[in-house]
Amino acid sequence: MVLGFEQETDYADYDETMDEFDVLFAISILVSVFVFALISLQS
């Protein structure tokens, strides 16, 4: 999580379990937006 750096002590355990999920989620969003942009430009 982004707030993990500012509130590391409060959400340390939460960040450890969510970091990998957040990365995959962010990548999936970027890929989706990229594909959507390509489709929009081609049409």
Buried (B, 14 or more C-beta within 10 A) or exposed (E): EEEBEEEEEEBEEEBEEBEEEEEEEEEEEEEEEEEEEEEEEEE
